[in-house]
Amino acid sequence: MEINRELVAEFEAGLHPQDPEKSRIPARVLGYGEISIILQIGNNPDVAYKRMPLFSNREAAEVYAGQFHEYCGYLSDAGLTLPRHETVIIEIPDRPVVLYIAQERFPGDRFAHRLIHGLEPAKATALLERIITEIDKVWTFNASSHPALQLAIDAQVSNWVTLENDEILYIDTSTPLYRKNRVEQMDPELFLQSAPVFLRWLIRWLFLKDVMNRYYDPRLVYMDLAGNLYKEKSPELIPAAIESINRSLPSGQKPLNQKEVEKYYKEDKLIWTLFLAFRRIDRWLTTRIFRKRYEFLLPGKIER
């Protein structure tokens, strides 16, 4: 995987935050995360760049990059297969320090959330069972490593890629959530950097702890996986997914049912819809009222 670091630095210097395709070096938006955007930069179709403008100084970005690589190493130790990856740190005067996570890119039709639409129900269910088996590796690793080390995982369907040789990869490695001796390694305040300033106290108070904890809890991770099938417009797969999940839940955990999965999805969707709406308000205030640069790229229609 070839990474042109000078190209990435030049792209960041000429980035148009509200319309990245109009940047000095053209970019194509491949997807959005809660705190990042995924881009193809220039004409290289083999690399996806996740842009994370979260850091006040280079030292903080270097700490995060180190944690990212360590987390990926632990996921590999747990038995997951990951794409090739590198990190690039870019400093532009009078802007936040930006970390780019460069990752091997795969054809869009190999992502599990797209594959399930083209498979007959039995094969789509089998793919979900494979994903659940991969997730189980994390809980097995945690059980053998506790309390010295615990890994978290965001297991929604779109985070898995199945190659033509039937190999399955986990791709959402950019948020290094892991604990050593019960101590979270990533600074939780980084989650707040993309939030509107006027909401940060509320998010810190009401949601931050839950966000940090949910991906360590097998039941909540599987709840999110099942609920994600509503988002992917595949609700017909949920009963079979729940059946597979309940067979994999650790002993003593309450089985999932479809009613609570649906309730979880609706609540989660509402929270993120409101969060995105407030971020758009924050962007408007920042760019139109305060006449400042808004660093985060948001999904949806661009206001002009």
GULUM-429854 format. One record per residue: x, y, z of N, C-alpha, C in turn. Coordinates in pm, whole numbers. Layout:
% residues N
   n_east   n_north     n_up   ca_east   ca_north    ca_up   c_east   c_north     c_up
        X         Y        Z         X          Y        Z        X         Y        Z
...
***
This chain:
% residues 304
   n_east   n_north     n_up   ca_east   ca_north    ca_up   c_east   c_north     c_up
       85      -119        0         0          0        0       89       124        0
       78       205     -103       163        322     -116       93       446      -61
      162       516       30       108        638       90      195       755       47
      136       852      -20       206        973      -60      181      1079       47
      273      1090      142       254       1181      255      254      1327      211
      333      1359      112       333       1497       62      199      1533        0
      137      1437      -70         6       1461     -129      -99      1485      -20
      -93      1407       88      -188       1423      198     -170      1560      262
      -44      1602      283       -18       1734      342      -68      1845      251
      -47      1830      119       -93       1931       25     -246      1936       20
     -307      1817       28      -453       1813       30     -507      1886      152
     -452      1858      269      -500       1921      393     -482      2072      386
     -371      2117      330      -346       2261      320     -451      2330      233
     -499      2260      128      -594       2320       37     -735      2268       52
     -765      2206      166      -897       2145      187    -1007      2249      196
    -1117      2223      127     -1239       2303      140    -1331      2225      233
    -1340      2263      361     -1410       2179      460    -1558      2157      429
    -1625      2256      370     -1768       2241      344    -1797      2168      212
    -1695      2152      128     -1715       2083        1    -1580      2026      -44
    -1541      1910       11     -1406       1858      -13    -1374      1831     -159
    -1477      1808     -242     -1451       1782     -382    -1406      1907     -456
    -1419      2023     -392     -1372       2149     -451    -1238      2193     -392
    -1174      2103     -319     -1043       2133     -263     -939      2147     -373
     -824      2203     -336      -717       2225     -435     -678      2093     -501
     -668      1988     -419      -652       1852     -471     -786      1784     -455
     -847      1737     -561      -982       1683     -550     -987      1559     -462
    -1099      1542     -396     -1122       1426     -310    -1262      1374     -333
    -1279      1247     -308     -1410       1184     -318    -1449      1134     -180
    -1569      1170     -135     -1615       1125       -4    -1663       981      -16
    -1605       895       69     -1641        753       69    -1737       719      182
    -1735       797      288     -1823        769      401    -1797       864      516
    -1883       856      616     -1873        943      733    -1875       859      860
    -1798       904      959     -1805        850     1093    -1855       958     1187
    -1871       923     1316     -1918       1022     1412    -1817      1135     1432
    -1686      1103     1423     -1584       1205     1447    -1486      1215     1329
    -1524      1164     1215     -1429       1160     1104    -1503      1156      971
    -1426      1169      864     -1477       1149      728    -1377      1062      654
    -1426       979      561     -1341        887      487    -1335       935      343
    -1213       947      291     -1191       1011      163    -1100       929       73
    -1122       942      -58     -1020        908     -156     -954      1039     -194
     -824      1046     -178      -751       1169     -208     -678      1152     -340
     -701      1244     -432      -637       1235     -562     -691      1118     -642
     -604      1056     -721      -647        952     -815     -614       811     -769
     -571       795     -645      -534        662     -596     -657       590     -543
     -706       486     -612      -828        419     -568     -802       309     -465
     -677       287     -428      -641        172     -344     -631       206     -196
     -644       335     -163      -627        377      -24     -745       465       17
     -799       437      135      -902        523      195     -838       596      312
     -864       728      320      -806        810      425     -917       856      520
     -899       827      646      -994        874      747     -933       998      813
    -1001      1111      796      -949       1239      847    -1005      1268      985
     -915      1297     1081      -955       1318     1220     -889      1445     1273
     -959      1561     1264      -903       1689     1310     -933      1713     1458
     -875      1632     1544      -915       1629     1685     -814      1689     1782
     -697      1728     1733      -585       1743     1825     -535      1888     1833
     -502      1928     1954      -454       2065     1976     -305      2078     1951
     -232      1966     1951       -88       1971     1926      -41      1836     1871
       80      1836     1820       133       1715     1756      150      1602     1857
      190      1637     1977       211       1533     2078       83      1451     2102
      -31      1519     2110      -158       1449     2132     -190      1358     2014
     -162      1405     1892      -186       1323     1774      -94      1201     1772
       31      1219     1814       125       1107     1817       84      1003     1921
       32      1050     2034       -18        955     2135     -132       873     2078
     -224       939     2010      -338        870     1950     -292       771     1845
     -197       812     1760      -146        723     1657      -83       598     1719
      -10       618     1829        49        504     1897      -57       411     1953
     -162       469     2009      -271        388     2063     -344       313     1951
     -361       380     1838      -424        316     1723     -347       191     1680
     -217       204     1664      -135         90     1621     -135       -20     1727
     -133        19     1854      -135        -81     1961     -269      -156     1962
     -378       -81     1947      -512       -142     1943     -523      -241     1827
     -474      -199     1709      -478       -290     1594     -397      -417     1622
     -285      -402     1689      -205       -519     1724     -280      -613     1816
     -352      -557     1912      -429       -641     2004     -546      -710     1933
     -613      -638     1841      -721       -701     1766     -667      -819     1683
     -549      -802     1626      -486       -913     1552     -453     -1028     1646
     -403      -995     1765      -375      -1099     1864     -500     -1176     1901
     -616     -1107     1901      -742      -1171     1934     -790     -1262     1821
     -730     -1252     1703      -766      -1339     1592     -841     -1272     1479
     -862     -1138     1488      -929      -1067     1380     -830     -1035     1268
     -879     -1033     1146      -798       -994     1031     -830      -849      997
     -726      -768      984      -742       -625      961     -680      -586      827
     -725      -476      769      -660       -425      647     -525      -364      681
     -442      -350      580      -315       -279      600     -345      -132      630
     -259       -71      712      -289         66      755     -160       140      792
     -170       272      783       -63        362      825     -126       489      881
      -46       571      946       -95        699      996       -9       813      943
      -74       927      921        -6       1047      874      -54      1164      958
       38      1238     1018         4       1355     1100       40      1481     1021
      -58      1572     1012       -39       1695      934      -58      1816     1025
       38      1907     1019        30       2033     1094       23      2150      996
      -83      2227     1006      -100       2350      928     -112      2464     1029
      -35      2572     1013       -42       2682     1111     -184      2733     1131
     -218      2758     1258      -348       2816     1299     -465      2722     1274
     -438      2594     1265      -545       2494     1252     -519      2381     1352
     -622      2300     1379      -597       2181     1460     -499      2088     1389
     -424      2013     1467      -340       1907     1410     -432      1795     1365
     -406      1744     1244      -495       1643     1185     -421      1511     1172
     -489      1405     1213      -438       1270     1193     -518      1205     1080
     -446      1156      980      -507       1075      875     -471       928      900
     -572       844      904      -550        700      909     -570       648      768
     -463       602      707      -469        549      571     -490       398      579
     -587       350      505      -625        209      515     -644       150      376
     -603        27      362      -626        -46      238     -775       -41      203
     -804        -9       78      -943          8       36     -993      -115      -40
    -1121      -144      -21     -1180       -262      -81    -1300      -222     -168
    -1337      -307     -265     -1455       -275     -348    -1580      -260     -262
    -1662      -164     -295     -1781       -137     -215    -1875      -254     -204
    -1878      -339     -309     -1973       -450     -305    -1926      -566     -219
    -1807      -552     -155     -1758       -657      -65    -1791      -625       81
    -1848      -508      107     -1886       -472      244    -2013      -550      282
    -2015      -597      407     -2123       -686      449    -2260      -621      440
    -2268      -490      467     -2400       -425      465    -2457      -416      323
    -2371      -431      223     -2418       -437       85    -2436      -582       40
    -2349      -668       84     -2359       -808       45    -2492      -870       88
    -2539      -834      208     -2660       -899      258    -2782      -873      168
    -2778      -765       90     -2891       -734        2    -2891      -821     -124
    -2774      -874     -159     -2768       -955     -280    -2768     -1104     -255
    -2773     -1143     -128     -2770      -1284      -93    -2910     -1334      -60
    -2934     -1460      -85     -3058      -1520      -40    -3056     -1524      113
    -3174     -1525      178     -3179      -1512      325    -3088     -1607      401
    -3081     -1733      359     -2999      -1830      432    -2851     -1791      427
    -2805     -1742      310     -2664      -1703      298    -2637     -1572      371
    -2734     -1480      369     -2717      -1356      444    -2708     -1385      593
    -2791     -1477      641     -2785      -1517      782    -2652     -1583      815
    -2602     -1664      722     -2471      -1728      743    -2360     -1623      753
    -2369     -1517      673     -2270      -1409      681    -2277     -1341      817
    -2397     -1314      866     -2411      -1254      998    -2355     -1346     1107
    -2375     -1476     1091     -2320      -1571     1189    -2168     -1569     1187
    -2109     -1550     1069     -1962      -1537     1061    -1915     -1412     1134
    -1989     -1303     1117     -1952      -1180     1188    -1961     -1200     1337
    -2066     -1266     1383     -2081      -1292     1527    -1966     -1378     1577
    -1924     -1476     1497     -1810      -1560     1535    -1683     -1477     1548
    -1664     -1381     1457     -1547      -1293     1467    -1553     -1207     1593
    -1672     -1155     1623     -1687      -1074     1744    -1656     -1156     1869
    -1699     -1281     1868     -1675      -1369     1982    -1527     -1379     2017
    -1441     -1365     1916     -1297      -1374     1941    -1251     -1264     2038
    -1317     -1147     2029     -1281      -1037     2119    -1316     -1073     2263
    -1436     -1130     2284     -1476      -1165     2421    -1390     -1278     2477
    -1351     -1372     2391     -1261      -1480     2435    -1126     -1422     2475
    -1076     -1329     2395      -948      -1263     2426     -959     -1186     2557
    -1069     -1112     2575     -1086      -1035     2698    -1093     -1125     2820
    -1161     -1238     2808     -1173      -1329     2922    -1038     -1384     2964
     -950     -1407     2866      -819      -1462     2899     -720     -1355     2943
     -751     -1228     2912      -657      -1118     2941     -699     -1031     3059
     -824     -1045     3103      -878       -961     3210     -804      -984     3342
     -775      -878     3421      -805       -736     3396     -691      -660     3328
     -584      -730     3293      -469       -661     3236     -504      -589     3107
     -595      -648     3027      -627       -589     2898     -770      -624     2861
     -844      -524     2811      -979       -542     2757     -992      -464     2629
    -1050      -526     2529     -1072       -461     2400    -1220      -431     2381
    -1249      -319     2316     -1385       -285     2275    -1394      -302     2124
    -1518      -313     2073     -1537       -328     1930    -1672      -270     1889
    -1672      -197     1777     -1796       -146     1716    -1827      -240     1601
    -1925      -328     1620     -1941       -444     1532    -2050      -431     1428
    -2101      -311     1401     -2212       -299     1307    -2173      -355     1170
    -2274      -389     1092     -2255       -468      971    -2160      -400      872
    -2165      -268      862     -2084       -197      763    -1935      -198      797
    -1897      -250      912     -1757       -253      953    -1686      -382      915
    -1753      -465      833     -1695       -594      795    -1690      -606      642
    -1580      -662      595     -1558       -684      452    -1527      -832      430
    -1594      -891      332     -1566      -1029      294    -1504     -1029      155
    -1384     -1083      144     -1314      -1086       17    -1359     -1206      -66
    -1319     -1206     -192     -1362      -1313     -281    -1303     -1448     -241
    -1191     -1445     -167     -1133      -1572     -118    -1199     -1617       13
    -1307     -1549       50     -1389      -1581      168    -1325     -1532      299
    -1215     -1460      292     -1156      -1401      412    -1244     -1286      459
    -1260     -1272      591     -1343      -1163      645    -1254     -1071      726
    -1270      -940      704     -1187       -840      769    -1272      -744      849
    -1216      -697      961     -1277       -592     1042    -1205      -462     1009
    -1280      -358      971     -1214       -238      918    -1225      -114     1007
    -1314      -114     1107     -1336          8     1184    -1243        11     1305
    -1116        39     1278     -1013         33     1382     -967       172     1429
    -1030       277     1380      -975        412     1399     -999       471     1538
    -1090       410     1616     -1113        459     1752    -1058       355     1850
     -937       378     1901      -870        275     1981     -923       268     2125
    -1035       199     2139     -1093        181     2271    -1041        51     2333
     -956        64     2433      -907        -53     2506     -860        -8     2644
     -864      -101     2738      -829        -72     2876     -713      -158     2921
     -625       -97     2998      -518       -171     3063     -538      -159     3214
     -550      -273     3278      -577       -276     3422     -695      -185     3457
     -800      -196     3376      -928       -125     3393     -920        25     3363
     -808        72     3312      -791        215     3283     -804       237     3132
     -901       322     3093      -920        354     2951     -795       423     2899
     -746       378     2783      -623        433     2728     -648       558     2644
     -759       566     2574      -788        682     2493     -853       792     2577
     -814       915     2551      -873       1029     2622    -1018      1045     2579
    -1116      1026     2669     -1257       1035     2630    -1297      1173     2581
    -1222      1276     2618     -1256       1411     2575    -1243      1428     2423
    -1167      1340     2358     -1154       1349     2213    -1288      1327     2144
    -1377      1249     2206     -1509       1229     2149    -1586      1360     2139
    -1551      1456     2224     -1626       1581     2229    -1577      1685     2130
    -1463      1661     2066     -1406       1765     1981    -1494      1796     1861
    -1571      1697     1815     -1659       1723     1701    -1795      1776     1742
    -1820      1782     1873     -1951       1827     1923    -1953      1980     1932
    -2071      2041     1914     -2082       2186     1934    -2037      2225     2075
    -1967      2335     2084     -1915       2379     2214    -2027      2395     2315
    -2143      2446     2270     -2253       2471     2363    -2321      2343     2412
    -2284      2227     2354     -2343       2101     2398    -2246      2011     2474
    -2119      2047     2475     -2020       1954     2528    -2044      1919     2674
    -2084      2016     2754     -2107       1988     2896    -2219      1887     2913
    -2323      1899     2828     -2439       1810     2838    -2401      1668     2794
    -2328      1658     2684     -2285       1526     2635    -2192      1461     2736
    -2101      1541     2791     -2010       1488     2893    -2087      1434     3012
    -2190      1504     3050     -2268       1468     3169    -2359      1348     3144
    -2427      1346     3028     -2532       1246     3006    -2486      1124     2926
    -2393      1143     2832     -2370       1037     2734    -2228       982     2729
    -2127      1059     2767     -1990       1022     2738    -1953       888     2800
    -1990       868     2926     -1957        742     2993    -2022       624     2924
    -2149       640     2884     -2219        532     2815    -2154       499     2682
    -2113       603     2607     -2048        582     2478    -1918       505     2496
    -1841       541     2598     -1714        474     2622    -1732       330     2667
    -1842       302     2737     -1861        169     2796    -1933        70     2707
    -2018       120     2618     -2109         28     2546    -2036       -74     2461
    -1917       -37     2409     -1849       -127     2316    -1766      -234     2387
    -1766      -231     2521     -1704       -339     2599    -1807      -442     2644
    -1933      -411     2629     -2041       -494     2680    -2093      -584     2566
    -2072      -716     2574     -2115       -803     2464    -2262      -786     2428
    -2347      -775     2527     -2490       -765     2497    -2523      -637     2420
    -2462      -525     2459     -2487       -399     2389    -2424      -397     2251
    -2308      -459     2237     -2244       -468     2106    -2333      -546     2009
    -2387      -659     2057     -2475       -739     1972    -2609      -668     1949
    -2656      -594     2049     -2779       -516     2032    -2759      -414     1918
    -2644      -351     1917     -2614       -252     1814    -2604      -319     1677
    -2544      -438     1672     -2534       -512     1547    -2672      -545     1492
    -2759      -599     1578     -2894       -635     1534    -2974      -511     1495
    -2967      -405     1577     -3038       -282     1546    -2991      -219     1417
    -2863      -237     1385     -2807       -181     1263    -2874      -237     1137
    -2935      -354     1150     -3005       -413     1035    -3129      -333      997
    -3187      -258     1093     -3294       -165     1058    -3238       -53      970
    -3124         1     1010     -3061        108      932    -3028        60      791
    -2984       -65      780     -2945       -119      650    -3064      -174      572
    -3186      -148      624     -3311       -188      555    -3317      -339      531
    -3277      -413      633     -3283       -559      628    -3349      -614      755
    -3466      -563      793     -3528       -608      918    -3567      -755      916
    -3584      -812      795     -3623       -952      786    -3513     -1046      838
    -3390      -994      849     -3279      -1076      897    -3265     -1072     1049
    -3339      -982     1114     -3319       -961     1257    -3356     -1084     1341
    -3468     -1152     1317     -3499      -1269     1402    -3388     -1374     1400
    -3337     -1406     1282     -3230      -1505     1273    -3101     -1454     1338
    -3074     -1322     1321     -2955      -1264     1385    -2966     -1272     1536
    -3083     -1241     1590     -3103      -1248     1735    -3085     -1391     1785
    -3135     -1487     1709     -3120      -1628     1748    -2972     -1666     1756
    -2894     -1624     1656     -2750      -1652     1657    -2679     -1580     1771
    -2718     -1454     1792     -2658      -1375     1899    -2684     -1438     2035
    -2806     -1481     2059     -2840      -1538     2189    -2762     -1666     2218
    -2724     -1739     2112     -2640      -1857     2132    -2497     -1818     2170
    -2458     -1695     2133     -2320      -1652     2157    -2303     -1567     2282
    -2413     -1521     2340     -2402      -1435     2458    -2332     -1508     2573
    -2245     -1438     2645     -2181      -1500     2762    -2285     -1547     2863
    -2248     -1647     2937     -2338      -1704     3038    -2383     -1597     3135
    -2513     -1598     3166     -2567      -1505     3264    -2624     -1379     3203
    -2599     -1354     3072     -2653      -1233     3009    -2792     -1262     2952
    -2881     -1167     2971     -3019      -1182     2927    -3028     -1189     2775
    -3103     -1286     2721     -3117      -1295     2575    -3182     -1169     2517
    -3147     -1140     2392     -3209      -1028     2321    -3346     -1068     2268
    -3433      -970     2249     -3558       -992     2178    -3579      -876     2081
    -3662      -898     1981     -3674       -801     1873    -3735      -670     1919
    -3824      -675     2016     -3888       -552     2064    -3785      -457     2123
    -3693      -509     2205     -3594       -419     2265    -3488      -377     2164
    -3460      -462     2065     -3367       -422     1959    -3424      -304     1881
    -3553      -312     1848     -3618       -202     1776    -3618       -74     1859
    -3646       -87     1988     -3647         30     2078    -3507        91     2086
    -3406         6     2098     -3267         54     2103    -3232       130     1976
    -3269        74     1860     -3235        140     1733    -3303       276     1722
    -3431       284     1758     -3503        411     1746    -3442       517     1836
    -3405       479     1958     -3344        575     2050    -3207       619     2000
    -3129       525     1952     -2995        556     1903    -3004       646     1779
    -3097       615     1690     -3115        697     1570    -3155       839     1606
    -3244       854     1702     -3288        987     1745    -3171      1067     1801
    -3089      1004     1884     -2975       1073     1945    -2881      1124     1837
    -2845      1036     1740     -2749       1077     1638    -2809      1175     1539
    -2939      1166     1515     -3005       1265     1427    -3000      1403     1491
    -3031      1410     1620     -3025       1538     1691    -2882      1590     1697
    -2788      1500     1721     -2647       1540     1730    -2601      1600     1598
    -2638      1536     1487     -2599       1590     1356    -2666      1725     1330
    -2791      1739     1370     -2861       1867     1351    -2790      1978     1428
    -2749      1950     1551     -2678       2051     1630    -2541      2082     1571
    -2475      1982     1513     -2347       2007     1449    -2364      2098     1328
    -2474      2082     1256     -2498       2170     1141    -2525      2313     1188
    -2596      2326     1298     -2617       2459     1356    -2482      2519     1397
    -2398      2438     1458     -2266       2483     1501    -2183      2525     1381
    -2191      2450     1271     -2119       2487     1150    -2168      2621     1096
    -2300      2640     1094     -2356       2765     1045    -2310      2882     1132
    -2315      2866     1263     -2271       2973     1352    -2124      3004     1333
    -2043      2897     1321     -1898       2915     1309    -1862      2985     1180
    -1923      2944     1069     -1883       2997      938    -1954      3127      902
    -2081      3141      942     -2159       3256      899    -2157      3371     1000
    -2162      3338     1127     -2168       3443     1230    -2029      3483     1277
    -1948      3380     1313     -1815       3410     1368    -1707      3417     1260
    -1745      3380     1135     -1655       3390     1021    -1525      3314     1045
    -1538      3192     1099     -1423       3108     1124    -1434      2981     1041
    -1327      2909     1036     -1321       2784      961    -1378      2671     1048
    -1469      2594      991     -1525       2478     1059    -1454      2354     1006
    -1385      2281     1096     -1291       2179     1052    -1355      2046     1015
    -1474      2019     1064     -1534       1888     1042    -1621      1888      917
    -1615      1777      845     -1697       1760      725    -1819      1678      763
    -1937      1732      734     -2061       1670      779    -2135      1605      662
    -2208      1496      689     -2288       1434      583    -2409      1517      548
    -2465      1487      432     -2588       1556      393    -2562      1675      305
    -2669      1746      276     -2665       1861      187    -2576      1972      245
    -2495      2029      160     -2409       2139      200    -2484      2270      186
    -2486      2349      296     -2549       2481      288    -2456      2576      215
    -2512      2655      122     -2427       2748       46    -2475      2890       65
***
